[in-house]
Amino acid sequence: MDVQLHRLLPLLLLLSWPFFRRGDHSAARDAADLHPIVILPGHSCSQLDARLTEEYEPAAPPSCGARKGKGWFRLWENRTALQDPALLPCYAEQLRLVYDPVAGDYRNVRGVDVRVVSFGTTGGFIPRCPSYRKLVEALEGVGYKDGGNLFGAPYDFRYGPAPRGQPAQHFAHFVSSLRLLVERASARNGNKPVILVSHSQGGINAMAFLDQSPLPWRRRYVKHFVMVSTGAGGIVTALRALASSVSHPPPPGDVLSLFGNTGRSFESTFLTLPSPKVFAHTPLVITRARNYSAYDIPELLAAAGFSDDEVARYRTRTLPGVLNFSAPIVPVTCINGVGVPTPELVYWDDIDAEPRVVYGDGDGNVNLASVLALDTVIGKYLGQDYYKSVLIPNATHTGILADDFARQRVVSEILQANTAVY
């Protein structure tokens, strides 16, 4: 009985809020009526700067240390390095993450300091992902202003949240910075609580942020969470990328292989792999030797060339978080595209051949199964008064922000969150 009460306590605390009723959704009257917004962008949209200290000892050509002591430079996305084969090994090495088994946590390569560009503003991610510019312009059209009542929370997408009890120093810093940003946004706007708006992987970070923030703080500072283009169970596209990497390994010495290995070093690499909780034992990758379901991802990672240590980190560090994906104790609106061909099954006939893909429903990236799981994981927990799912036909993963019809619906839902009464 005590265990049941413990499980019900968060829901009872949520329900202690007065019921919210839908208000006038037509439009907010003016900027003074608007609740401030903080946008969390998707994977790789944030820009990163780096600087090299005297501790940096390049494993790549010695010339990679030429910037030692010369201040900050653009690391992601460094277009000069990407276009120059001579610079690409340096770029790949400096962007890589290292897992420290003693600390039980990820860190930068020694001697490489990295910072996120323009935290607190939307300018930190618009240059990398122009679709956000259209969203920001649409919000400005209804009274929002960057730095006034509209803010951005770009993050170092190489890192990710870890299960409770495991070290995650970088993500803990992100949580602290975002919490302070939310508080400042509220204070600057008449102490109104904030609306969090996320897209894609930004939703995973927002969920972890809310989970790690005390309930009284959430009740005080978060009015609503609008989560766009994020499912509850990962995506099959991530498995397609794994199969492709095995089918077409880069030639030895190819500088692109350095960048590929860099991507594999990121803590966030495993975050979007399909969840056994959603996809269960359904085959997702079919090969001549065997079939792989979401339960078989460790074996698939091993087949794709990940080391035993990397596979173990998926089991102990990523999988527990995936399986514990649960409702944040705040009102939530989930907005997703559907009706777009989306990879659903990967046929890996021959290790030397390009994988063949069977397509199902979704937004081109997030599978419909992952979208519908939101109703179970979040909707049934929060109830219809605190949860809303919006499906937009023919809206793609990024087009949901760029296409006029879909973007207008996203803005409309944000305005509804503004006028909702709790």
Number of C-alpha atoms within 10 A of each C-alpha: 6 7 8 8 10 10 11 12 12 14 16 11 13 18 15 9 11 9 12 13 12 13 13 12 15 10 17 17 10 10 16 13 15 24 28 30 29 25 26 28 29 25 17 18 23 27 25 25 17 20 20 24 17 11 11 17 17 18 12 17 12 10 11 21 19 10 14 17 11 10 11 16 14 17 20 22 17 15 11 12 18 17 10 10 14 14 17 22 25 22 23 22 20 27 23 20 20 16 18 11 9 6 12 13 17 21 21 19 20 16 17 20 16 21 16 19 21 17 20 22 19 24 21 22 29 21 15 15 16 14 18 23 17 16 21 20 14 18 22 15 10 17 18 22 17 18 15 14 21 24 25 26 27 30 30 21 23 21 22 25 26 21 16 12 6 13 16 19 16 16 20 16 11 20 20 13 15 22 18 13 18 23 19 13 26 22 14 14 18 12 15 19 23 27 27 24 22 26 26 22 25 25 26 23 23 24 20 21 20 20 17 16 13 10 17 9 12 20 17 14 20 23 23 27 27 23 27 26 28 29 28 29 29 26 28 25 22 18 26 21 14 17 25 19 16 19 18 13 13 14 9 9 8 11 17 17 16 21 20 14 14 20 17 17 20 21 25 18 17 24 23 23 20 27 24 19 18 23 20 14 14 14 17 23 26 17 15 10 9 9 17 20 19 24 17 16 23 20 13 20 20 13 13 18 14 18 12 12 11 19 20 14 17 20 15 14 23 23 22 14 18 23 14 11 19 17 22 24 24 19 26 24 23 25 24 29 29 24 17 21 17 23 25 25 21 25 18 24 16 12 14 12 13 16 25 17 16 13 15 17 18 31 29 24 25 31 29 23 19 22 27 19 17 23 19 15 19 24 21 13 17 22 14 12 15 22 21 19 19 15 18 18 15 18 24 25 22 21 16 27 27 19 15 14 13 22 20 17 16 27 18 17 19 25 22 20 23 25 21 18 13 13
